């Protein structure tokens, strides 16, 4: 079981998500940015480190939203993650005005992040957003934020 931390960046009804492709299922999918929690790190420290490494970006205002358990299949292999979900903001506001954001994963692979319209993410015809339960968690927090 792998513990990870991810951050949902929101702007103008959109969320930022990494775009990925599973060759085994031939499916594109999306997941907010973040990565594996290293021994001795908090989830917030993990997000700050991962975003600095992958995008050269600094983050601020990290706020814990909840934890999701994610059991999935990728590249034909079953995976299991405990996912700490945060929201936060970029200190460099130019990230909010880019259509796509290019970066590099820690294994040297290219990383591409895109802004997704949150309203479109529940469309069954759209590529899925993972981890499962993320959109419901966001909806609950958005509702709470709107109420006060």
DAFENVEN-V136644 format. One record per residue. SS is DSSP state (~ for helix, > for strand, _ for the rest). PHI is phi in radians with two decimals (999 if undefined). D_CENTER is the distance of its C-alpha to the mean C-alpha in whole Angstrom. Layout:
BEGIN
SS_PHI_D_CENTER + SS_PHI_D_CENTER
END
This chain:
BEGIN
__999_18 + >_-1.92_16 + >_-1.46_14 + >_-2.32_10 + >_-2.26_8 + >_-2.24_5 + >_-2.20_5 + >_-1.68_5 + >_-1.66_8 + >_-2.05_11 + >_-2.84_14 + __0.88_17 + __1.32_15 + >_-2.13_12 + >_-2.18_9 + >_-1.59_7 + >_-2.52_5 + >_-1.23_7 + >_-1.78_10 + >_-2.25_11 + >_-2.40_15 + >_-1.75_17 + __-1.13_20 + __-1.19_22 + __-1.79_21 + __1.02_21 + >_-2.13_17 + >_-1.45_15 + >_-2.57_11 + >_-2.22_8 + >_-2.65_4 + __-0.98_1 + >_-1.37_4 + >_2.75_6 + >_3.05_9 + >_-1.20_12 + __-1.38_14 + __-1.53_17 + __-0.93_21 + __1.54_21 + __-1.64_18 + __-1.52_17 + ~_-1.05_13 + ~_-1.12_13 + ~_-1.13_15 + ~_-1.03_13 + ~_-1.08_10 + ~_-1.03_13 + ~_-1.15_14 + ~_-1.07_11 + ~_-1.18_11 + ~_-1.14_14 + ~_-1.19_15 + ~_-1.44_13 + ~_-2.09_13 + __1.18_16 + __-1.93_14 + __-1.73_15 + >_-2.11_13 + >_-2.54_15 + >_1.09_16 + >_-1.14_13 + >_-2.34_14 + >_-1.21_13 + >_-1.83_12 + >_2.82_13 + >_-2.14_13 + >_-2.16_12 + >_-1.73_14 + >_-2.17_13 + >_-1.92_16 + >_-2.59_16 + >_-2.11_17 + >_-2.48_16 + __0.99_19 + __1.35_22 + >_-1.96_21 + >_-1.39_20 + >_-2.17_17 + >_-2.52_16 + >_-2.26_13 + >_-1.84_13 + >_-1.94_10 + >_-1.52_10 + >_-1.88_8 + >_-2.18_9 + >_-2.04_9 + >_-2.99_11 + >_-2.42_13 + >_-1.42_14 + __-1.32_17 + __-1.59_18 + ~_-1.16_18 + ~_-1.12_19 + ~_-1.08_15 + ~_-1.33_15 + ~_-1.89_18 + __-1.65_17 + __-1.23_16 + >_-2.28_14 + >_-2.22_13 + >_-1.72_14 + >_-2.67_14 + >_-2.36_15 + __-1.22_14 + __-1.16_16 + __-1.58_18 + __1.61_19 + __-1.24_17 + >_-1.18_16 + >_-2.17_12 + >_-2.21_12 + >_-2.02_9 + >_-2.34_11 + >_-1.55_11 + >_-1.86_11 + >_-1.19_14 + ~_-1.02_13 + ~_-1.11_16 + ~_-1.53_16 + __-1.18_13 + __-1.55_16 + __-1.17_18 + __-1.05_19 + __-1.46_20 + __-1.42_17 + __-1.02_14 + __-1.22_12 + >_-1.95_9 + >_-1.97_8 + __-1.32_9 + __-0.98_12 + __1.69_12 + ~_-1.09_9 + ~_-1.11_11 + ~_-1.18_14 + ~_-1.08_13 + ~_-1.10_12 + ~_-1.05_15 + ~_-1.12_17 + ~_-1.25_16 + ~_-1.12_16 + ~_-1.11_20 + ~_-1.11_21 + ~_-1.08_20 + ~_-1.15_22 + ~_-1.43_25 + __2.64_25
END
